[in-house]
Amino acid sequence: MTKLGACNNTLKQLMEVFKFDTISEKTSDQIHFFFAKLNCRLYRKANKSSELVAANRLFGEKSLTFNETYQDISEVVYGAKLQPLDFRVSWMGAIPSISSLPTAVEGSP
């Protein structure tokens, strides 16, 4: 999910750290597709003996504009919907929203 929003030097560093720099450019662009397939397999409940719960969410300053494609892919592939919060004026007010995340997204994506 971090790769999705990264560019320039940050993207280059992420690619190196996670060894994505060893795969072709075309395949690198498909990383999100591969993670979507992996998430599908992990969250599909083939048997009821185990359950995987993930807390994926993006929190962004509500006065900023976020790229629509980034938001769409984050939500569809990673189950991470962007939640705008007022960090500039009331960062303390954002804490309850962030702290309640595990309960709010149980069973996602």
PDB file as gemmi writes it, atoms N, CA and C in Angstrom:
CRYST1    1.000    1.000    1.000  90.00  90.00  90.00 P 1                      
ATOM      1  N   MET A   1       0.835  -1.180   0.000  1.00  0.00           N  
ATOM      2  CA  MET A   1       0.000   0.000   0.000  1.00  0.00           C  
ATOM      3  C   MET A   1       0.885   1.251   0.000  1.00  0.00           C  
ATOM      4  N   THR A   2       2.023   1.176   0.650  1.00  0.00           N  
ATOM      5  CA  THR A   2       2.926   2.322   0.666  1.00  0.00           C  
ATOM      6  C   THR A   2       3.481   2.585  -0.722  1.00  0.00           C  
ATOM      7  N   LYS A   3       3.784   1.529  -1.466  1.00  0.00           N  
ATOM      8  CA  LYS A   3       4.294   1.677  -2.834  1.00  0.00           C  
ATOM      9  C   LYS A   3       3.291   2.424  -3.699  1.00  0.00           C  
ATOM     10  N   LEU A   4       2.043   2.192  -3.473  1.00  0.00           N  
ATOM     11  CA  LEU A   4       0.985   2.821  -4.262  1.00  0.00           C  
ATOM     12  C   LEU A   4       1.050   4.342  -4.182  1.00  0.00           C  
ATOM     13  N   GLY A   5       1.386   4.882  -3.029  1.00  0.00           N  
ATOM     14  CA  GLY A   5       1.427   6.331  -2.865  1.00  0.00           C  
ATOM     15  C   GLY A   5       2.806   6.941  -2.984  1.00  0.00           C  
ATOM     16  N   ALA A   6       3.813   6.120  -3.213  1.00  0.00           N  
ATOM     17  CA  ALA A   6       5.184   6.631  -3.260  1.00  0.00           C  
ATOM     18  C   ALA A   6       5.588   7.044  -4.672  1.00  0.00           C  
ATOM     19  N   CYS A   7       6.532   7.980  -4.752  1.00  0.00           N  
ATOM     20  CA  CYS A   7       7.086   8.380  -6.048  1.00  0.00           C  
ATOM     21  C   CYS A   7       8.528   8.842  -5.849  1.00  0.00           C  
ATOM     22  N   ASN A   8       9.203   9.036  -6.957  1.00  0.00           N  
ATOM     23  CA  ASN A   8      10.580   9.539  -6.975  1.00  0.00           C  
ATOM     24  C   ASN A   8      11.505   8.717  -6.081  1.00  0.00           C  
ATOM     25  N   ASN A   9      12.284   9.376  -5.228  1.00  0.00           N  
ATOM     26  CA  ASN A   9      13.287   8.693  -4.415  1.00  0.00           C  
ATOM     27  C   ASN A   9      12.659   7.734  -3.400  1.00  0.00           C  
ATOM     28  N   THR A  10      11.513   8.103  -2.851  1.00  0.00           N  
ATOM     29  CA  THR A  10      10.838   7.230  -1.884  1.00  0.00           C  
ATOM     30  C   THR A  10      10.444   5.913  -2.548  1.00  0.00           C  
ATOM     31  N   LEU A  11       9.889   5.993  -3.757  1.00  0.00           N  
ATOM     32  CA  LEU A  11       9.519   4.781  -4.494  1.00  0.00           C  
ATOM     33  C   LEU A  11      10.756   3.939  -4.783  1.00  0.00           C  
ATOM     34  N   LYS A  12      11.828   4.577  -5.206  1.00  0.00           N  
ATOM     35  CA  LYS A  12      13.070   3.857  -5.505  1.00  0.00           C  
ATOM     36  C   LYS A  12      13.565   3.117  -4.262  1.00  0.00           C  
ATOM     37  N   GLN A  13      13.541   3.790  -3.121  1.00  0.00           N  
ATOM     38  CA  GLN A  13      13.998   3.171  -1.877  1.00  0.00           C  
ATOM     39  C   GLN A  13      13.106   2.009  -1.459  1.00  0.00           C  
ATOM     40  N   LEU A  14      11.800   2.162  -1.589  1.00  0.00           N  
ATOM     41  CA  LEU A  14      10.877   1.059  -1.270  1.00  0.00           C  
ATOM     42  C   LEU A  14      11.141  -0.145  -2.162  1.00  0.00           C  
ATOM     43  N   MET A  15      11.330   0.118  -3.438  1.00  0.00           N  
ATOM     44  CA  MET A  15      11.575  -0.963  -4.390  1.00  0.00           C  
ATOM     45  C   MET A  15      12.851  -1.723  -4.021  1.00  0.00           C  
ATOM     46  N   GLU A  16      13.875  -1.001  -3.584  1.00  0.00           N  
ATOM     47  CA  GLU A  16      15.137  -1.636  -3.198  1.00  0.00           C  
ATOM     48  C   GLU A  16      14.988  -2.426  -1.898  1.00  0.00           C  
ATOM     49  N   VAL A  17      14.377  -1.834  -0.892  1.00  0.00           N  
ATOM     50  CA  VAL A  17      14.246  -2.477   0.418  1.00  0.00           C  
ATOM     51  C   VAL A  17      13.453  -3.778   0.327  1.00  0.00           C  
ATOM     52  N   PHE A  18      12.362  -3.762  -0.421  1.00  0.00           N  
ATOM     53  CA  PHE A  18      11.517  -4.953  -0.536  1.00  0.00           C  
ATOM     54  C   PHE A  18      11.918  -5.853  -1.696  1.00  0.00           C  
ATOM     55  N   LYS A  19      13.038  -5.527  -2.324  1.00  0.00           N  
ATOM     56  CA  LYS A  19      13.588  -6.315  -3.439  1.00  0.00           C  
ATOM     57  C   LYS A  19      12.664  -6.341  -4.650  1.00  0.00           C  
ATOM     58  N   PHE A  20      11.764  -5.361  -4.747  1.00  0.00           N  
ATOM     59  CA  PHE A  20      10.921  -5.252  -5.935  1.00  0.00           C  
ATOM     60  C   PHE A  20      11.731  -4.722  -7.110  1.00  0.00           C  
ATOM     61  N   ASP A  21      12.913  -4.161  -6.839  1.00  0.00           N  
ATOM     62  CA  ASP A  21      13.747  -3.616  -7.905  1.00  0.00           C  
ATOM     63  C   ASP A  21      14.355  -4.720  -8.761  1.00  0.00           C  
ATOM     64  N   THR A  22      14.222  -5.971  -8.328  1.00  0.00           N  
ATOM     65  CA  THR A  22      14.769  -7.085  -9.098  1.00  0.00           C  
ATOM     66  C   THR A  22      13.760  -7.648 -10.096  1.00  0.00           C  
ATOM     67  N   ILE A  23      12.549  -7.110 -10.105  1.00  0.00           N  
ATOM     68  CA  ILE A  23      11.540  -7.585 -11.046  1.00  0.00           C  
ATOM     69  C   ILE A  23      11.311  -6.537 -12.128  1.00  0.00           C  
ATOM     70  N   SER A  24      10.756  -6.968 -13.226  1.00  0.00           N  
ATOM     71  CA  SER A  24      10.577  -6.071 -14.368  1.00  0.00           C  
ATOM     72  C   SER A  24       9.585  -4.954 -14.057  1.00  0.00           C  
ATOM     73  N   GLU A  25       9.665  -3.868 -14.823  1.00  0.00           N  
ATOM     74  CA  GLU A  25       8.775  -2.714 -14.634  1.00  0.00           C  
ATOM     75  C   GLU A  25       7.314  -3.134 -14.752  1.00  0.00           C  
ATOM     76  N   LYS A  26       7.004  -3.965 -15.752  1.00  0.00           N  
ATOM     77  CA  LYS A  26       5.625  -4.403 -15.959  1.00  0.00           C  
ATOM     78  C   LYS A  26       5.126  -5.184 -14.742  1.00  0.00           C  
ATOM     79  N   THR A  27       5.949  -6.095 -14.265  1.00  0.00           N  
ATOM     80  CA  THR A  27       5.560  -6.890 -13.111  1.00  0.00           C  
ATOM     81  C   THR A  27       5.439  -6.012 -11.870  1.00  0.00           C  
ATOM     82  N   SER A  28       6.322  -5.035 -11.744  1.00  0.00           N  
ATOM     83  CA  SER A  28       6.268  -4.118 -10.606  1.00  0.00           C  
ATOM     84  C   SER A  28       4.931  -3.397 -10.549  1.00  0.00           C  
ATOM     85  N   ASP A  29       4.413  -3.004 -11.692  1.00  0.00           N  
ATOM     86  CA  ASP A  29       3.119  -2.332 -11.743  1.00  0.00           C  
ATOM     87  C   ASP A  29       1.978  -3.262 -11.350  1.00  0.00           C  
ATOM     88  N   GLN A  30       2.213  -4.569 -11.423  1.00  0.00           N  
ATOM     89  CA  GLN A  30       1.177  -5.547 -11.105  1.00  0.00           C  
ATOM     90  C   GLN A  30       1.213  -5.991  -9.637  1.00  0.00           C  
ATOM     91  N   ILE A  31       2.116  -5.432  -8.863  1.00  0.00           N  
ATOM     92  CA  ILE A  31       2.254  -5.838  -7.459  1.00  0.00           C  
ATOM     93  C   ILE A  31       0.930  -5.719  -6.716  1.00  0.00           C  
ATOM     94  N   HIS A  32       0.183  -4.655  -6.982  1.00  0.00           N  
ATOM     95  CA  HIS A  32      -1.095  -4.454  -6.286  1.00  0.00           C  
ATOM     96  C   HIS A  32      -2.093  -5.546  -6.663  1.00  0.00           C  
ATOM     97  N   PHE A  33      -2.065  -5.973  -7.925  1.00  0.00           N  
ATOM     98  CA  PHE A  33      -2.925  -7.068  -8.371  1.00  0.00           C  
ATOM     99  C   PHE A  33      -2.566  -8.352  -7.612  1.00  0.00           C  
ATOM    100  N   PHE A  34      -1.266  -8.626  -7.473  1.00  0.00           N  
ATOM    101  CA  PHE A  34      -0.828  -9.824  -6.757  1.00  0.00           C  
ATOM    102  C   PHE A  34      -1.253  -9.774  -5.289  1.00  0.00           C  
ATOM    103  N   PHE A  35      -1.155  -8.598  -4.668  1.00  0.00           N  
ATOM    104  CA  PHE A  35      -1.589  -8.464  -3.282  1.00  0.00           C  
ATOM    105  C   PHE A  35      -3.103  -8.632  -3.160  1.00  0.00           C  
ATOM    106  N   ALA A  36      -3.842  -8.187  -4.151  1.00  0.00           N  
ATOM    107  CA  ALA A  36      -5.299  -8.366  -4.133  1.00  0.00           C  
ATOM    108  C   ALA A  36      -5.638  -9.857  -4.148  1.00  0.00           C  
ATOM    109  N   LYS A  37      -4.944 -10.618  -4.992  1.00  0.00           N  
ATOM    110  CA  LYS A  37      -5.173 -12.059  -5.045  1.00  0.00           C  
ATOM    111  C   LYS A  37      -4.794 -12.724  -3.721  1.00  0.00           C  
ATOM    112  N   LEU A  38      -3.685 -12.295  -3.148  1.00  0.00           N  
ATOM    113  CA  LEU A  38      -3.253 -12.844  -1.864  1.00  0.00           C  
ATOM    114  C   LEU A  38      -4.279 -12.540  -0.774  1.00  0.00           C  
ATOM    115  N   ASN A  39      -4.753 -11.304  -0.728  1.00  0.00           N  
ATOM    116  CA  ASN A  39      -5.779 -10.935   0.258  1.00  0.00           C  
ATOM    117  C   ASN A  39      -7.025 -11.785   0.100  1.00  0.00           C  
ATOM    118  N   CYS A  40      -7.423 -12.024  -1.134  1.00  0.00           N  
ATOM    119  CA  CYS A  40      -8.602 -12.857  -1.400  1.00  0.00           C  
ATOM    120  C   CYS A  40      -8.415 -14.239  -0.785  1.00  0.00           C  
ATOM    121  N   ARG A  41      -7.270 -14.810  -1.000  1.00  0.00           N  
ATOM    122  CA  ARG A  41      -7.007 -16.153  -0.480  1.00  0.00           C  
ATOM    123  C   ARG A  41      -6.918 -16.163   1.045  1.00  0.00           C  
ATOM    124  N   LEU A  42      -6.299 -15.130   1.605  1.00  0.00           N  
ATOM    125  CA  LEU A  42      -6.139 -15.087   3.058  1.00  0.00           C  
ATOM    126  C   LEU A  42      -7.458 -14.869   3.782  1.00  0.00           C  
ATOM    127  N   TYR A  43      -8.317 -14.048   3.204  1.00  0.00           N  
ATOM    128  CA  TYR A  43      -9.562 -13.700   3.889  1.00  0.00           C  
ATOM    129  C   TYR A  43     -10.714 -14.638   3.563  1.00  0.00           C  
ATOM    130  N   ARG A  44     -10.568 -15.455   2.531  1.00  0.00           N  
ATOM    131  CA  ARG A  44     -11.620 -16.410   2.205  1.00  0.00           C  
ATOM    132  C   ARG A  44     -11.663 -17.450   3.317  1.00  0.00           C  
ATOM    133  N   LYS A  45     -12.820 -17.683   3.845  1.00  0.00           N  
ATOM    134  CA  LYS A  45     -12.953 -18.617   4.964  1.00  0.00           C  
ATOM    135  C   LYS A  45     -13.294 -20.010   4.436  1.00  0.00           C  
ATOM    136  N   ALA A  46     -12.257 -20.754   4.060  1.00  0.00           N  
ATOM    137  CA  ALA A  46     -12.456 -22.112   3.569  1.00  0.00           C  
ATOM    138  C   ALA A  46     -12.949 -23.017   4.695  1.00  0.00           C  
ATOM    139  N   ASN A  47     -12.443 -22.780   5.873  1.00  0.00           N  
ATOM    140  CA  ASN A  47     -12.933 -23.512   7.038  1.00  0.00           C  
ATOM    141  C   ASN A  47     -13.138 -22.506   8.163  1.00  0.00           C  
ATOM    142  N   LYS A  48     -13.900 -22.873   9.120  1.00  0.00           N  
ATOM    143  CA  LYS A  48     -14.239 -21.949  10.209  1.00  0.00           C  
ATOM    144  C   LYS A  48     -13.262 -22.065  11.381  1.00  0.00           C  
ATOM    145  N   SER A  49     -12.171 -22.805  11.198  1.00  0.00           N  
ATOM    146  CA  SER A  49     -11.249 -23.015  12.310  1.00  0.00           C  
ATOM    147  C   SER A  49     -10.336 -21.820  12.569  1.00  0.00           C  
ATOM    148  N   SER A  50     -10.245 -20.925  11.606  1.00  0.00           N  
ATOM    149  CA  SER A  50      -9.394 -19.753  11.815  1.00  0.00           C  
ATOM    150  C   SER A  50     -10.008 -18.532  11.141  1.00  0.00           C  
ATOM    151  N   GLU A  51      -9.609 -17.380  11.634  1.00  0.00           N  
ATOM    152  CA  GLU A  51     -10.113 -16.132  11.079  1.00  0.00           C  
ATOM    153  C   GLU A  51      -8.973 -15.121  11.064  1.00  0.00           C  
ATOM    154  N   LEU A  52      -8.849 -14.406   9.967  1.00  0.00           N  
ATOM    155  CA  LEU A  52      -7.835 -13.370   9.843  1.00  0.00           C  
ATOM    156  C   LEU A  52      -8.517 -12.014   9.887  1.00  0.00           C  
ATOM    157  N   VAL A  53      -8.048 -11.153  10.771  1.00  0.00           N  
ATOM    158  CA  VAL A  53      -8.609  -9.814  10.903  1.00  0.00           C  
ATOM    159  C   VAL A  53      -7.487  -8.817  10.647  1.00  0.00           C  
ATOM    160  N   ALA A  54      -7.736  -7.857   9.785  1.00  0.00           N  
ATOM    161  CA  ALA A  54      -6.740  -6.826   9.485  1.00  0.00           C  
ATOM    162  C   ALA A  54      -7.345  -5.454   9.714  1.00  0.00           C  
ATOM    163  N   ALA A  55      -6.509  -4.548  10.128  1.00  0.00           N  
ATOM    164  CA  ALA A  55      -6.949  -3.168  10.348  1.00  0.00           C  
ATOM    165  C   ALA A  55      -6.265  -2.276   9.323  1.00  0.00           C  
ATOM    166  N   ASN A  56      -6.876  -2.135   8.174  1.00  0.00           N  
ATOM    167  CA  ASN A  56      -6.333  -1.285   7.119  1.00  0.00           C  
ATOM    168  C   ASN A  56      -7.206  -0.055   6.964  1.00  0.00           C  
ATOM    169  N   ARG A  57      -6.593   1.082   7.071  1.00  0.00           N  
ATOM    170  CA  ARG A  57      -7.327   2.328   6.873  1.00  0.00           C  
ATOM    171  C   ARG A  57      -6.303   3.410   6.593  1.00  0.00           C  
ATOM    172  N   LEU A  58      -6.669   4.363   5.799  1.00  0.00           N  
ATOM    173  CA  LEU A  58      -5.829   5.534   5.550  1.00  0.00           C  
ATOM    174  C   LEU A  58      -6.461   6.724   6.241  1.00  0.00           C  
ATOM    175  N   PHE A  59      -5.655   7.496   6.913  1.00  0.00           N  
ATOM    176  CA  PHE A  59      -6.130   8.718   7.550  1.00  0.00           C  
ATOM    177  C   PHE A  59      -5.407   9.880   6.900  1.00  0.00           C  
ATOM    178  N   GLY A  60      -6.165  10.845   6.408  1.00  0.00           N  
ATOM    179  CA  GLY A  60      -5.561  11.991   5.742  1.00  0.00           C  
ATOM    180  C   GLY A  60      -6.133  13.296   6.253  1.00  0.00           C  
ATOM    181  N   GLU A  61      -5.319  14.321   6.207  1.00  0.00           N  
ATOM    182  CA  GLU A  61      -5.755  15.658   6.599  1.00  0.00           C  
ATOM    183  C   GLU A  61      -6.896  16.085   5.686  1.00  0.00           C  
ATOM    184  N   LYS A  62      -8.022  16.451   6.283  1.00  0.00           N  
ATOM    185  CA  LYS A  62      -9.232  16.727   5.504  1.00  0.00           C  
ATOM    186  C   LYS A  62      -9.107  17.937   4.583  1.00  0.00           C  
ATOM    187  N   SER A  63      -8.157  18.825   4.826  1.00  0.00           N  
ATOM    188  CA  SER A  63      -8.004  19.995   3.963  1.00  0.00           C  
ATOM    189  C   SER A  63      -7.180  19.693   2.710  1.00  0.00           C  
ATOM    190  N   LEU A  64      -6.611  18.499   2.621  1.00  0.00           N  
ATOM    191  CA  LEU A  64      -5.791  18.121   1.471  1.00  0.00           C  
ATOM    192  C   LEU A  64      -6.603  17.321   0.462  1.00  0.00           C  
ATOM    193  N   THR A  65      -6.156  17.343  -0.781  1.00  0.00           N  
ATOM    194  CA  THR A  65      -6.790  16.564  -1.841  1.00  0.00           C  
ATOM    195  C   THR A  65      -5.933  15.330  -2.105  1.00  0.00           C  
ATOM    196  N   PHE A  66      -6.561  14.173  -2.135  1.00  0.00           N  
ATOM    197  CA  PHE A  66      -5.854  12.926  -2.382  1.00  0.00           C  
ATOM    198  C   PHE A  66      -6.258  12.375  -3.746  1.00  0.00           C  
ATOM    199  N   ASN A  67      -5.299  11.834  -4.455  1.00  0.00           N  
ATOM    200  CA  ASN A  67      -5.507  11.281  -5.785  1.00  0.00           C  
ATOM    201  C   ASN A  67      -6.614  10.228  -5.755  1.00  0.00           C  
ATOM    202  N   GLU A  68      -7.590  10.366  -6.657  1.00  0.00           N  
ATOM    203  CA  GLU A  68      -8.743   9.446  -6.692  1.00  0.00           C  
ATOM    204  C   GLU A  68      -8.324   8.010  -7.006  1.00  0.00           C  
ATOM    205  N   THR A  69      -7.381   7.850  -7.946  1.00  0.00           N  
ATOM    206  CA  THR A  69      -6.925   6.504  -8.307  1.00  0.00           C  
ATOM    207  C   THR A  69      -6.281   5.831  -7.103  1.00  0.00           C  
ATOM    208  N   TYR A  70      -5.469   6.581  -6.388  1.00  0.00           N  
ATOM    209  CA  TYR A  70      -4.829   6.063  -5.173  1.00  0.00           C  
ATOM    210  C   TYR A  70      -5.886   5.602  -4.173  1.00  0.00           C  
ATOM    211  N   GLN A  71      -6.899   6.427  -3.968  1.00  0.00           N  
ATOM    212  CA  GLN A  71      -7.966   6.079  -3.024  1.00  0.00           C  
ATOM    213  C   GLN A  71      -8.719   4.837  -3.475  1.00  0.00           C  
ATOM    214  N   ASP A  72      -9.039   4.766  -4.761  1.00  0.00           N  
ATOM    215  CA  ASP A  72      -9.794   3.627  -5.283  1.00  0.00           C  
ATOM    216  C   ASP A  72      -9.021   2.323  -5.125  1.00  0.00           C  
ATOM    217  N   ILE A  73      -7.751   2.330  -5.531  1.00  0.00           N  
ATOM    218  CA  ILE A  73      -6.946   1.110  -5.438  1.00  0.00           C  
ATOM    219  C   ILE A  73      -6.734   0.725  -3.975  1.00  0.00           C  
ATOM    220  N   SER A  74      -6.485   1.704  -3.117  1.00  0.00           N  
ATOM    221  CA  SER A  74      -6.301   1.417  -1.686  1.00  0.00           C  
ATOM    222  C   SER A  74      -7.529   0.736  -1.096  1.00  0.00           C  
ATOM    223  N   GLU A  75      -8.696   1.224  -1.487  1.00  0.00           N  
ATOM    224  CA  GLU A  75      -9.932   0.661  -0.938  1.00  0.00           C  
ATOM    225  C   GLU A  75     -10.224  -0.721  -1.513  1.00  0.00           C  
ATOM    226  N   VAL A  76     -10.115  -0.866  -2.827  1.00  0.00           N  
ATOM    227  CA  VAL A  76     -10.470  -2.133  -3.472  1.00  0.00           C  
ATOM    228  C   VAL A  76      -9.454  -3.229  -3.167  1.00  0.00           C  
ATOM    229  N   VAL A  77      -8.174  -2.931  -3.321  1.00  0.00           N  
ATOM    230  CA  VAL A  77      -7.137  -3.953  -3.180  1.00  0.00           C  
ATOM    231  C   VAL A  77      -6.788  -4.231  -1.720  1.00  0.00           C  
ATOM    232  N   TYR A  78      -6.671  -3.183  -0.927  1.00  0.00           N  
ATOM    233  CA  TYR A  78      -6.184  -3.344   0.440  1.00  0.00           C  
ATOM    234  C   TYR A  78      -7.263  -3.184   1.504  1.00  0.00           C  
ATOM    235  N   GLY A  79      -8.476  -2.858   1.107  1.00  0.00           N  
ATOM    236  CA  GLY A  79      -9.543  -2.649   2.075  1.00  0.00           C  
ATOM    237  C   GLY A  79      -9.291  -1.437   2.949  1.00  0.00           C  
ATOM    238  N   ALA A  80      -8.535  -0.483   2.423  1.00  0.00           N  
ATOM    239  CA  ALA A  80      -8.123   0.696   3.198  1.00  0.00           C  
ATOM    240  C   ALA A  80      -8.785   1.946   2.634  1.00  0.00           C  
ATOM    241  N   LYS A  81      -9.941   2.261   3.153  1.00  0.00           N  
ATOM    242  CA  LYS A  81     -10.664   3.455   2.712  1.00  0.00           C  
ATOM    243  C   LYS A  81     -10.073   4.685   3.396  1.00  0.00           C  
ATOM    244  N   LEU A  82      -9.929   5.766   2.636  1.00  0.00           N  
ATOM    245  CA  LEU A  82      -9.404   7.010   3.190  1.00  0.00           C  
ATOM    246  C   LEU A  82     -10.447   7.664   4.084  1.00  0.00           C  
ATOM    247  N   GLN A  83     -10.046   7.979   5.290  1.00  0.00           N  
ATOM    248  CA  GLN A  83     -10.918   8.695   6.216  1.00  0.00           C  
ATOM    249  C   GLN A  83     -10.303  10.065   6.474  1.00  0.00           C  
ATOM    250  N   PRO A  84     -10.955  11.127   5.979  1.00  0.00           N  
ATOM    251  CA  PRO A  84     -10.428  12.471   6.225  1.00  0.00           C  
ATOM    252  C   PRO A  84     -10.657  12.884   7.678  1.00  0.00           C  
ATOM    253  N   LEU A  85      -9.602  13.392   8.296  1.00  0.00           N  
ATOM    254  CA  LEU A  85      -9.678  13.861   9.676  1.00  0.00           C  
ATOM    255  C   LEU A  85      -9.050  15.248   9.776  1.00  0.00           C  
ATOM    256  N   ASP A  86      -9.422  15.976  10.794  1.00  0.00           N  
ATOM    257  CA  ASP A  86      -8.920  17.334  10.990  1.00  0.00           C  
ATOM    258  C   ASP A  86      -7.690  17.303  11.900  1.00  0.00           C  
ATOM    259  N   PHE A  87      -6.533  16.981  11.318  1.00  0.00           N  
ATOM    260  CA  PHE A  87      -5.297  16.912  12.088  1.00  0.00           C  
ATOM    261  C   PHE A  87      -4.746  18.302  12.409  1.00  0.00           C  
ATOM    262  N   ARG A  88      -4.995  19.258  11.538  1.00  0.00           N  
ATOM    263  CA  ARG A  88      -4.428  20.605  11.720  1.00  0.00           C  
ATOM    264  C   ARG A  88      -5.046  21.338  12.902  1.00  0.00           C  
ATOM    265  N   VAL A  89      -6.353  21.313  12.994  1.00  0.00           N  
ATOM    266  CA  VAL A  89      -7.046  22.073  14.035  1.00  0.00           C  
ATOM    267  C   VAL A  89      -7.263  21.235  15.293  1.00  0.00           C  
ATOM    268  N   SER A  90      -7.636  19.974  15.107  1.00  0.00           N  
ATOM    269  CA  SER A  90      -8.003  19.155  16.262  1.00  0.00           C  
ATOM    270  C   SER A  90      -7.399  17.759  16.165  1.00  0.00           C  
ATOM    271  N   TRP A  91      -6.076  17.684  16.248  1.00  0.00           N  
ATOM    272  CA  TRP A  91      -5.442  16.374  16.143  1.00  0.00           C  
ATOM    273  C   TRP A  91      -5.850  15.461  17.293  1.00  0.00           C  
ATOM    274  N   MET A  92      -6.137  16.021  18.445  1.00  0.00           N  
ATOM    275  CA  MET A  92      -6.597  15.204  19.574  1.00  0.00           C  
ATOM    276  C   MET A  92      -7.965  14.590  19.271  1.00  0.00           C  
ATOM    277  N   GLY A  93      -8.767  15.296  18.507  1.00  0.00           N  
ATOM    278  CA  GLY A  93     -10.075  14.784  18.129  1.00  0.00           C  
ATOM    279  C   GLY A  93      -9.997  13.612  17.171  1.00  0.00           C  
ATOM    280  N   ALA A  94      -8.845  13.442  16.502  1.00  0.00           N  
ATOM    281  CA  ALA A  94      -8.666  12.333  15.562  1.00  0.00           C  
ATOM    282  C   ALA A  94      -8.338  11.026  16.275  1.00  0.00           C  
ATOM    283  N   ILE A  95      -7.844  11.123  17.480  1.00  0.00           N  
ATOM    284  CA  ILE A  95      -7.392   9.931  18.204  1.00  0.00           C  
ATOM    285  C   ILE A  95      -8.491   8.882  18.384  1.00  0.00           C  
ATOM    286  N   PRO A  96      -9.712   9.235  18.796  1.00  0.00           N  
ATOM    287  CA  PRO A  96     -10.746   8.202  18.945  1.00  0.00           C  
ATOM    288  C   PRO A  96     -11.055   7.462  17.637  1.00  0.00           C  
ATOM    289  N   SER A  97     -11.043   8.170  16.518  1.00  0.00           N  
ATOM    290  CA  SER A  97     -11.304   7.519  15.223  1.00  0.00           C  
ATOM    291  C   SER A  97     -10.227   6.504  14.896  1.00  0.00           C  
ATOM    292  N   ILE A  98      -8.988   6.876  15.126  1.00  0.00           N  
ATOM    293  CA  ILE A  98      -7.873   5.983  14.823  1.00  0.00           C  
ATOM    294  C   ILE A  98      -7.833   4.825  15.817  1.00  0.00           C  
ATOM    295  N   SER A  99      -8.083   5.088  17.074  1.00  0.00           N  
ATOM    296  CA  SER A  99      -8.039   4.053  18.112  1.00  0.00           C  
ATOM    297  C   SER A  99      -9.140   3.013  17.959  1.00  0.00           C  
ATOM    298  N   SER A 100     -10.260   3.382  17.368  1.00  0.00           N  
ATOM    299  CA  SER A 100     -11.372   2.443  17.210  1.00  0.00           C  
ATOM    300  C   SER A 100     -11.245   1.609  15.949  1.00  0.00           C  
ATOM    301  N   LEU A 101     -10.175   1.760  15.216  1.00  0.00           N  
ATOM    302  CA  LEU A 101     -10.012   1.088  13.927  1.00  0.00           C  
ATOM    303  C   LEU A 101     -10.175  -0.425  13.969  1.00  0.00           C  
ATOM    304  N   PRO A 102      -9.503  -1.180  14.854  1.00  0.00           N  
ATOM    305  CA  PRO A 102      -9.636  -2.637  14.794  1.00  0.00           C  
ATOM    306  C   PRO A 102     -11.076  -3.125  14.867  1.00  0.00           C  
ATOM    307  N   THR A 103     -11.895  -2.529  15.683  1.00  0.00           N  
ATOM    308  CA  THR A 103     -13.295  -2.917  15.786  1.00  0.00           C  
ATOM    309  C   THR A 103     -14.060  -2.533  14.532  1.00  0.00           C  
ATOM    310  N   ALA A 104     -13.747  -1.374  13.977  1.00  0.00           N  
ATOM    311  CA  ALA A 104     -14.495  -0.844  12.838  1.00  0.00           C  
ATOM    312  C   ALA A 104     -14.285  -1.639  11.562  1.00  0.00           C  
ATOM    313  N   VAL A 105     -13.126  -2.266  11.388  1.00  0.00           N  
ATOM    314  CA  VAL A 105     -12.850  -2.941  10.120  1.00  0.00           C  
ATOM    315  C   VAL A 105     -12.771  -4.456  10.245  1.00  0.00           C  
ATOM    316  N   GLU A 106     -13.200  -5.012  11.349  1.00  0.00           N  
ATOM    317  CA  GLU A 106     -13.133  -6.457  11.525  1.00  0.00           C  
ATOM    318  C   GLU A 106     -13.865  -7.155  10.389  1.00  0.00           C  
ATOM    319  N   GLY A 107     -13.204  -8.166   9.832  1.00  0.00           N  
ATOM    320  CA  GLY A 107     -13.784  -8.883   8.706  1.00  0.00           C  
ATOM    321  C   GLY A 107     -13.420  -8.291   7.366  1.00  0.00           C  
ATOM    322  N   SER A 108     -12.641  -7.234   7.318  1.00  0.00           N  
ATOM    323  CA  SER A 108     -12.220  -6.608   6.060  1.00  0.00           C  
ATOM    324  C   SER A 108     -11.060  -7.380   5.483  1.00  0.00           C  
ATOM    325  N   PRO A 109     -10.760  -7.245   4.262  1.00  0.00           N  
ATOM    326  CA  PRO A 109     -11.421  -6.452   3.240  1.00  0.00           C  
ATOM    327  C   PRO A 109     -12.593  -7.153   2.636  1.00  0.00           C  
TER     328      PRO A 109                                                      
END                                                                             
